[in-house]
Amino acid sequence: MAAIIMEGTVAKRRKWMASFKPKYFVLFETGSLLQFASSEEKSSNFKPRYSSSLSAHDTNVFVKDCGECYGMFLIELTVRVRGQDTVHEFAVESAALKLKWMKALQSISRRKEPKLKYLL
């Protein structure tokens, strides 16, 4: 089983809604990012509601500090797979927590192995 780098409740903004909803996220050292409705759902061995691999060979990850708004500290995570961008917006309650999440997400993008090159 892969080690957990970071986990906790983070507010996530949906594409079609302006408000943030709290979700429970788990980031593994393998680059898997799992989303649950709550920590109770995770501990009850429910399947995650969302799963993303941030360390796949064809995936690029960009983490951006989006400042502060209404007392929430904002992070933007862009996952690019084969030229398609998916943008996730997160909000946490403190600057220290934002820094921890950003470092954890950036460590995954730096840990990726280079793409294999085939010699003919």
Biotite code that builds the C-alpha atoms (Angstrom):
import biotite.structure as struc

atoms = struc.array([
    struc.Atom([0.000, 0.000, 0.000], chain_id="A", res_id=1, res_name="MET", atom_name="CA", element="C"),
    struc.Atom([1.343, 3.426, -0.935], chain_id="A", res_id=2, res_name="ALA", atom_name="CA", element="C"),
    struc.Atom([2.133, 5.927, 1.798], chain_id="A", res_id=3, res_name="ALA", atom_name="CA", element="C"),
    struc.Atom([-0.120, 8.930, 2.315], chain_id="A", res_id=4, res_name="ILE", atom_name="CA", element="C"),
    struc.Atom([1.638, 12.268, 1.768], chain_id="A", res_id=5, res_name="ILE", atom_name="CA", element="C"),
    struc.Atom([-1.256, 14.530, 2.750], chain_id="A", res_id=6, res_name="MET", atom_name="CA", element="C"),
    struc.Atom([-4.894, 14.166, 3.708], chain_id="A", res_id=7, res_name="GLU", atom_name="CA", element="C"),
    struc.Atom([-7.597, 16.378, 5.096], chain_id="A", res_id=8, res_name="GLY", atom_name="CA", element="C"),
    struc.Atom([-10.695, 18.436, 4.461], chain_id="A", res_id=9, res_name="THR", atom_name="CA", element="C"),
    struc.Atom([-10.360, 20.951, 1.648], chain_id="A", res_id=10, res_name="VAL", atom_name="CA", element="C"),
    struc.Atom([-13.113, 23.049, 0.099], chain_id="A", res_id=11, res_name="ALA", atom_name="CA", element="C"),
    struc.Atom([-13.472, 22.475, -3.647], chain_id="A", res_id=12, res_name="LYS", atom_name="CA", element="C"),
    struc.Atom([-15.283, 24.667, -6.151], chain_id="A", res_id=13, res_name="ARG", atom_name="CA", element="C"),
    struc.Atom([-17.317, 22.863, -8.758], chain_id="A", res_id=14, res_name="ARG", atom_name="CA", element="C"),
    struc.Atom([-17.214, 23.862, -12.406], chain_id="A", res_id=15, res_name="LYS", atom_name="CA", element="C"),
    struc.Atom([-20.843, 24.920, -12.557], chain_id="A", res_id=16, res_name="TRP", atom_name="CA", element="C"),
    struc.Atom([-21.227, 26.389, -9.038], chain_id="A", res_id=17, res_name="MET", atom_name="CA", element="C"),
    struc.Atom([-19.636, 29.491, -7.549], chain_id="A", res_id=18, res_name="ALA", atom_name="CA", element="C"),
    struc.Atom([-19.545, 28.152, -3.995], chain_id="A", res_id=19, res_name="SER", atom_name="CA", element="C"),
    struc.Atom([-16.973, 25.891, -2.360], chain_id="A", res_id=20, res_name="PHE", atom_name="CA", element="C"),
    struc.Atom([-18.035, 22.561, -0.814], chain_id="A", res_id=21, res_name="LYS", atom_name="CA", element="C"),
    struc.Atom([-15.914, 20.740, 1.795], chain_id="A", res_id=22, res_name="PRO", atom_name="CA", element="C"),
    struc.Atom([-14.495, 17.402, 0.614], chain_id="A", res_id=23, res_name="LYS", atom_name="CA", element="C"),
    struc.Atom([-11.987, 15.004, 2.127], chain_id="A", res_id=24, res_name="TYR", atom_name="CA", element="C"),
    struc.Atom([-8.861, 14.440, -0.003], chain_id="A", res_id=25, res_name="PHE", atom_name="CA", element="C"),
    struc.Atom([-6.088, 11.870, 0.269], chain_id="A", res_id=26, res_name="VAL", atom_name="CA", element="C"),
    struc.Atom([-2.840, 12.312, -1.707], chain_id="A", res_id=27, res_name="LEU", atom_name="CA", element="C"),
    struc.Atom([-0.599, 9.240, -2.007], chain_id="A", res_id=28, res_name="PHE", atom_name="CA", element="C"),
    struc.Atom([3.111, 9.172, -2.828], chain_id="A", res_id=29, res_name="GLU", atom_name="CA", element="C"),
    struc.Atom([2.240, 7.373, -6.075], chain_id="A", res_id=30, res_name="THR", atom_name="CA", element="C"),
    struc.Atom([0.421, 10.498, -7.267], chain_id="A", res_id=31, res_name="GLY", atom_name="CA", element="C"),
    struc.Atom([-3.112, 9.232, -6.706], chain_id="A", res_id=32, res_name="SER", atom_name="CA", element="C"),
    struc.Atom([-5.484, 11.926, -5.457], chain_id="A", res_id=33, res_name="LEU", atom_name="CA", element="C"),
    struc.Atom([-8.724, 10.542, -4.014], chain_id="A", res_id=34, res_name="LEU", atom_name="CA", element="C"),
    struc.Atom([-11.797, 12.571, -3.051], chain_id="A", res_id=35, res_name="GLN", atom_name="CA", element="C"),
    struc.Atom([-14.391, 11.488, -0.505], chain_id="A", res_id=36, res_name="PHE", atom_name="CA", element="C"),
    struc.Atom([-17.491, 13.298, 0.754], chain_id="A", res_id=37, res_name="ALA", atom_name="CA", element="C"),
    struc.Atom([-16.109, 13.177, 4.324], chain_id="A", res_id=38, res_name="SER", atom_name="CA", element="C"),
    struc.Atom([-13.466, 11.558, 6.518], chain_id="A", res_id=39, res_name="SER", atom_name="CA", element="C"),
    struc.Atom([-16.145, 9.143, 7.767], chain_id="A", res_id=40, res_name="GLU", atom_name="CA", element="C"),
    struc.Atom([-16.744, 7.969, 4.211], chain_id="A", res_id=41, res_name="GLU", atom_name="CA", element="C"),
    struc.Atom([-13.014, 7.317, 3.785], chain_id="A", res_id=42, res_name="LYS", atom_name="CA", element="C"),
    struc.Atom([-12.738, 5.392, 7.051], chain_id="A", res_id=43, res_name="SER", atom_name="CA", element="C"),
    struc.Atom([-15.797, 3.305, 6.120], chain_id="A", res_id=44, res_name="SER", atom_name="CA", element="C"),
    struc.Atom([-13.961, 1.990, 3.036], chain_id="A", res_id=45, res_name="ASN", atom_name="CA", element="C"),
    struc.Atom([-16.346, 3.587, 0.550], chain_id="A", res_id=46, res_name="PHE", atom_name="CA", element="C"),
    struc.Atom([-15.101, 3.968, -2.996], chain_id="A", res_id=47, res_name="LYS", atom_name="CA", element="C"),
    struc.Atom([-13.784, 7.485, -3.656], chain_id="A", res_id=48, res_name="PRO", atom_name="CA", element="C"),
    struc.Atom([-16.098, 9.876, -5.482], chain_id="A", res_id=49, res_name="ARG", atom_name="CA", element="C"),
    struc.Atom([-13.212, 11.110, -7.613], chain_id="A", res_id=50, res_name="TYR", atom_name="CA", element="C"),
    struc.Atom([-9.818, 9.673, -8.400], chain_id="A", res_id=51, res_name="SER", atom_name="CA", element="C"),
    struc.Atom([-6.973, 11.182, -10.385], chain_id="A", res_id=52, res_name="SER", atom_name="CA", element="C"),
    struc.Atom([-3.434, 10.058, -11.106], chain_id="A", res_id=53, res_name="SER", atom_name="CA", element="C"),
    struc.Atom([-1.163, 13.079, -10.989], chain_id="A", res_id=54, res_name="LEU", atom_name="CA", element="C"),
    struc.Atom([1.991, 11.121, -11.791], chain_id="A", res_id=55, res_name="SER", atom_name="CA", element="C"),
    struc.Atom([1.059, 9.299, -14.998], chain_id="A", res_id=56, res_name="ALA", atom_name="CA", element="C"),
    struc.Atom([3.577, 9.636, -17.821], chain_id="A", res_id=57, res_name="HIS", atom_name="CA", element="C"),
    struc.Atom([1.248, 11.678, -20.026], chain_id="A", res_id=58, res_name="ASP", atom_name="CA", element="C"),
    struc.Atom([0.126, 14.016, -17.215], chain_id="A", res_id=59, res_name="THR", atom_name="CA", element="C"),
    struc.Atom([1.460, 17.457, -16.366], chain_id="A", res_id=60, res_name="ASN", atom_name="CA", element="C"),
    struc.Atom([0.539, 19.087, -13.057], chain_id="A", res_id=61, res_name="VAL", atom_name="CA", element="C"),
    struc.Atom([0.598, 22.832, -12.383], chain_id="A", res_id=62, res_name="PHE", atom_name="CA", element="C"),
    struc.Atom([-0.007, 24.266, -8.903], chain_id="A", res_id=63, res_name="VAL", atom_name="CA", element="C"),
    struc.Atom([-0.790, 27.976, -8.530], chain_id="A", res_id=64, res_name="LYS", atom_name="CA", element="C"),
    struc.Atom([-1.179, 30.142, -5.426], chain_id="A", res_id=65, res_name="ASP", atom_name="CA", element="C"),
    struc.Atom([-4.326, 32.214, -5.982], chain_id="A", res_id=66, res_name="CYS", atom_name="CA", element="C"),
    struc.Atom([-4.085, 34.387, -2.885], chain_id="A", res_id=67, res_name="GLY", atom_name="CA", element="C"),
    struc.Atom([-6.780, 34.938, -0.293], chain_id="A", res_id=68, res_name="GLU", atom_name="CA", element="C"),
    struc.Atom([-10.493, 35.653, -0.628], chain_id="A", res_id=69, res_name="CYS", atom_name="CA", element="C"),
    struc.Atom([-12.994, 36.083, 2.226], chain_id="A", res_id=70, res_name="TYR", atom_name="CA", element="C"),
    struc.Atom([-10.601, 34.488, 4.712], chain_id="A", res_id=71, res_name="GLY", atom_name="CA", element="C"),
    struc.Atom([-10.007, 31.399, 2.570], chain_id="A", res_id=72, res_name="MET", atom_name="CA", element="C"),
    struc.Atom([-6.634, 30.629, 1.010], chain_id="A", res_id=73, res_name="PHE", atom_name="CA", element="C"),
    struc.Atom([-6.966, 29.539, -2.617], chain_id="A", res_id=74, res_name="LEU", atom_name="CA", element="C"),
    struc.Atom([-5.026, 26.951, -4.649], chain_id="A", res_id=75, res_name="ILE", atom_name="CA", element="C"),
    struc.Atom([-5.502, 26.181, -8.334], chain_id="A", res_id=76, res_name="GLU", atom_name="CA", element="C"),
    struc.Atom([-4.498, 22.741, -9.590], chain_id="A", res_id=77, res_name="LEU", atom_name="CA", element="C"),
    struc.Atom([-4.339, 22.220, -13.352], chain_id="A", res_id=78, res_name="THR", atom_name="CA", element="C"),
    struc.Atom([-3.986, 18.662, -14.609], chain_id="A", res_id=79, res_name="VAL", atom_name="CA", element="C"),
    struc.Atom([-3.063, 18.390, -18.297], chain_id="A", res_id=80, res_name="ARG", atom_name="CA", element="C"),
    struc.Atom([-3.524, 14.996, -19.928], chain_id="A", res_id=81, res_name="VAL", atom_name="CA", element="C"),
    struc.Atom([-2.836, 14.689, -23.651], chain_id="A", res_id=82, res_name="ARG", atom_name="CA", element="C"),
    struc.Atom([-3.408, 18.417, -24.200], chain_id="A", res_id=83, res_name="GLY", atom_name="CA", element="C"),
    struc.Atom([-6.701, 18.574, -22.259], chain_id="A", res_id=84, res_name="GLN", atom_name="CA", element="C"),
    struc.Atom([-6.659, 20.779, -19.145], chain_id="A", res_id=85, res_name="ASP", atom_name="CA", element="C"),
    struc.Atom([-8.800, 20.134, -16.087], chain_id="A", res_id=86, res_name="THR", atom_name="CA", element="C"),
    struc.Atom([-8.701, 22.929, -13.518], chain_id="A", res_id=87, res_name="VAL", atom_name="CA", element="C"),
    struc.Atom([-9.529, 22.277, -9.866], chain_id="A", res_id=88, res_name="HIS", atom_name="CA", element="C"),
    struc.Atom([-9.977, 25.147, -7.405], chain_id="A", res_id=89, res_name="GLU", atom_name="CA", element="C"),
    struc.Atom([-9.395, 24.467, -3.713], chain_id="A", res_id=90, res_name="PHE", atom_name="CA", element="C"),
    struc.Atom([-9.685, 26.617, -0.582], chain_id="A", res_id=91, res_name="ALA", atom_name="CA", element="C"),
    struc.Atom([-8.210, 25.975, 2.863], chain_id="A", res_id=92, res_name="VAL", atom_name="CA", element="C"),
    struc.Atom([-8.569, 27.811, 6.159], chain_id="A", res_id=93, res_name="GLU", atom_name="CA", element="C"),
    struc.Atom([-4.974, 28.930, 6.803], chain_id="A", res_id=94, res_name="SER", atom_name="CA", element="C"),
    struc.Atom([-1.872, 30.052, 4.952], chain_id="A", res_id=95, res_name="ALA", atom_name="CA", element="C"),
    struc.Atom([0.144, 27.283, 6.630], chain_id="A", res_id=96, res_name="ALA", atom_name="CA", element="C"),
    struc.Atom([-2.271, 24.604, 5.425], chain_id="A", res_id=97, res_name="LEU", atom_name="CA", element="C"),
    struc.Atom([-2.215, 26.069, 1.918], chain_id="A", res_id=98, res_name="LYS", atom_name="CA", element="C"),
    struc.Atom([1.584, 25.885, 1.897], chain_id="A", res_id=99, res_name="LEU", atom_name="CA", element="C"),
    struc.Atom([1.521, 22.231, 3.036], chain_id="A", res_id=100, res_name="LYS", atom_name="CA", element="C"),
    struc.Atom([-0.937, 21.228, 0.299], chain_id="A", res_id=101, res_name="TRP", atom_name="CA", element="C"),
    struc.Atom([0.978, 23.153, -2.381], chain_id="A", res_id=102, res_name="MET", atom_name="CA", element="C"),
    struc.Atom([4.287, 21.528, -1.393], chain_id="A", res_id=103, res_name="LYS", atom_name="CA", element="C"),
    struc.Atom([2.695, 18.066, -1.371], chain_id="A", res_id=104, res_name="ALA", atom_name="CA", element="C"),
    struc.Atom([1.121, 18.567, -4.814], chain_id="A", res_id=105, res_name="LEU", atom_name="CA", element="C"),
    struc.Atom([4.340, 20.018, -6.251], chain_id="A", res_id=106, res_name="GLN", atom_name="CA", element="C"),
    struc.Atom([6.384, 17.120, -4.868], chain_id="A", res_id=107, res_name="SER", atom_name="CA", element="C"),
    struc.Atom([4.256, 14.719, -6.914], chain_id="A", res_id=108, res_name="ILE", atom_name="CA", element="C"),
    struc.Atom([4.841, 16.650, -10.133], chain_id="A", res_id=109, res_name="SER", atom_name="CA", element="C"),
    struc.Atom([8.612, 16.668, -9.499], chain_id="A", res_id=110, res_name="ARG", atom_name="CA", element="C"),
    struc.Atom([8.700, 12.954, -8.659], chain_id="A", res_id=111, res_name="ARG", atom_name="CA", element="C"),
    struc.Atom([7.495, 11.821, -12.080], chain_id="A", res_id=112, res_name="LYS", atom_name="CA", element="C"),
    struc.Atom([9.776, 9.519, -14.009], chain_id="A", res_id=113, res_name="GLU", atom_name="CA", element="C"),
    struc.Atom([10.832, 10.737, -17.450], chain_id="A", res_id=114, res_name="PRO", atom_name="CA", element="C"),
    struc.Atom([8.957, 9.374, -20.448], chain_id="A", res_id=115, res_name="LYS", atom_name="CA", element="C"),
    struc.Atom([10.544, 6.322, -21.992], chain_id="A", res_id=116, res_name="LEU", atom_name="CA", element="C"),
    struc.Atom([12.386, 6.880, -25.235], chain_id="A", res_id=117, res_name="LYS", atom_name="CA", element="C"),
    struc.Atom([12.530, 4.027, -27.670], chain_id="A", res_id=118, res_name="TYR", atom_name="CA", element="C"),
    struc.Atom([15.646, 3.560, -29.762], chain_id="A", res_id=119, res_name="LEU", atom_name="CA", element="C"),
    struc.Atom([15.181, 2.228, -33.283], chain_id="A", res_id=120, res_name="LEU", atom_name="CA", element="C"),
])
